[in-house]
Amino acid sequence: MLRILGIAALLALACGGSNAIAGSATLGDVTVNLPPPMGFCELSEENSASDRKMITTLSGLLEKSGNKMLAMSADCRQLAEWRASKRQLLDDYAQYQTAIAGIDQPPAETIQQTCTTLRAEGDKILSTQTPDIKKNVEEALKKVKMNQNSFLGVLGEEPNACYAGILQQIHTQADTDKTQVTVFAITIVKNRTIFVYRFAVFTSSEVIDAALGKLKSNVAALHAAN
């Protein structure tokens, strides 16, 4: 699980994707459908030079950390403006990933075991904090340094997914500073482990609640599509 958290930090630093596959990905002997979140449009190497650069850069970072990006999408309006060079950064985007080592293998842990592992790690990092998300966020903001991340702990558990979050203050490629929240889910689809990420700019604890709700909808759509 620590590797998952480290990857999220790398993605935040890159701030923008092997290749992102529109709609589906082959994991060993199974094909998994990958619907983008509602209101999001997929990035594709065929769409633009900007997409191709983003996908290539992030794919390289992920592969060095042991993960493969299966698909990436972003808020459709932001993506259109970014492709037209009318905005420098994508603030609201999402990704599907999987571990390269387990791409053709069944999961090593159940969802319940995964959540237990994340809670144990979260307890080490957040040992002096209460379970309240808002207080966790406030404490994390006090401790997190530029280009470092703070684990917010497990944010939810359902039979088919474990949800957690990360907070990070970053200096972007546009020479600006922002606080980014990453919420992610670990889920199992067709006996393969899939990581579902959602990224947003943090302004208050309500942003985390909203991002988590949207992530849960995305996970539900993923399972419905398969």
N, C-alpha and C positions, 0 to 999 in steps of 0.2 A: 504493500500500500504506500510506503514511503516513495516508491518510484513514481506512482501516480501523482503525488503532490508535487514532486520535483518537476515533472513534465508540465504541469499547469503553470508553474512559475516561468518556465522557458517560453511558453506560449504568450504569457503576459508581456514578457520582455520583448518578444518579437513584434508583438502588437500588430500585427497586421491590420500543409497540407500534403512511401510511394504516392502516387497520383490520386487526387480526389476523384471518386467515381460517382457520377451523377445517378442517383436513384438506388443503386445496389452495390454490393461488394461480395466477392467470393472468398470465403474463409475455409480453406481446405476443400471438403466435398460438399459444402452447403453454400447457398446464396442467400444473403440477408438484404431485404429491402430497407432503405434508409431515407425515410421522408424528412424533408426539412421542416423546422418549426413553422407554425402558422405565421404568415407575414414575412417569412425569410425566403431568400432566393439563393440558389447554390452557386458557388464559385466553380469555375471549370477552366482547365488549361486552354480549351478551345475558344473561350469567350473573349479574352483580352490578354495583353501582355502583363497587365497588373495582376490579374488572377494567376497567371502562370508563375510570376515571380513570387507571389505570396505562397502558393501551393508548394513550389520547389523549396523555398526557404524553410517553411514550417515542417515539411516532410523530412528534410535533412536533420533538423533539430530533434524531431521525434524519434527518428530511426536511431540516432546516436544514444538516445535514452531507452531504447527498447520497445517503442510503440510505433504503430503504423496508423496514419490518418486515413480513414475510409471516406470521409466527406466533410466539407466545410460549407457553411451558409452564413448569410448575414442579413440584417434588416434590409428589405428590398430598396427602400428609399436611400438609405445610407450607401448601399452597394452601388446604386446607379450614380450617385453623386461622386463616389470615390473613383469609379471607373472613368468618369468625365473630368477628373482632377478638380472637382469642386469642393472636396473635403480631403484632408490628409490622412485621417485615421478611420477605421471601422471600430465603433464603440460597442455595438450590440451584434454579437456573432456567436455561432455554435459549431460544434465539431462532434463527429463520431470517430472513435479510436478503438484499437484493440492491441493487445500485447503480441508482438511478433513471435515470441517463444510459444505462445499458446494458440496461434492463429488456426491451427488444424486439430486442436485438442479440446476435449470437454473441460469445463472450469475445474480448477483445483479446490475451490471453496464454494459453499452454498452462499446465497445472499445473506443469510443470518450470520454465518461465520465471517463474511466480509465486514458486515456492520460491527461485529464484535471486535474484530481486529482494528478497525478505524476508531472505535470508541476507546480502545486501550491506548492507541497512539495519541488520540485527542486528549485523553486524561493526562498523559505525560506533559503535553504542551500547554494545556489549559488547566493545570492542577489547582490553581488558586481561584478559578472562575466558577460562577454558578452556571447551571444548564440554560439559563435564559439567553436567547440568541442576541437580543439587543445589548445586554451587558457584555456578552462575549465580544461583540463587535466593538464596543467602546473600549474594552481592555486591549483588544488587538490593535486598534488604532494608536493607542498610547505606546505600544511596544514595537510595531512594525517600522522598519527603516526603509529608506529609498532602495528600490530594487530588491527588497526582501519580502518574503511572504509570511503570513500568519494563518495557521489552520484554525478554522472556526468550529471544528468538530462535526459530528454527525447531525444533520439537520432534519432527517426523517428516515423512516424505515417502512417499507411495504413488502408484501410477499415476493414481489418480482424485482425490487430495486432497493439499493441503499444510497442515500443522498448525503453529501457533505459539502463543505464550502471552504474557500480560501480568500483572504483579503491581502491585497498587495498595493503598495505605493510605488509607482514607476515613473521614470522619466522617458517620455516617448520619443520616437523618431522625429516628431514634429517640434521637438525642443520645448515640450510642455510637460507639466506634472499632472498626474491623475491617480486617483485611488480606484483600483479595479477589483470587482468581486467576481469570483469564479465559483459557480455551483456546478457540481457534477454528480452523475449517477453511475453506479456499477450495476449492470443488469445482465441477464442471461437470455439470449435469443437463439433458438435452434441449437441449443447445447453449446453455444459459444459465448464467451464473455465480451460484452460491449461496454465501452466507456462513453457516456454522453455528457458533453460539456456545454455550458452556457456562460457567456461573458457579458458583463455590463459595467458601466461606470457607477461607482458607489457614491451616493449622496446622503443616504440615511438607511436605517435598518429596514425601512419599508421596501427598498430596492431589493434586498435579499429575499424578503417574503414574496415579492412579485416574481423575481427570477426563479425561485424555487417552484412556485406554482406553475410557471410556464414550462419549466424543466419536467415536472411531473406529467404535464399534458403531452410533452414531446415523447416521453418514455411510453405513455399509453398509446400514442399514435404509432410508435415503433413496433410495439407488440401487436397492435391491430393489423399492421401492414404485413405481418409475418405469421 
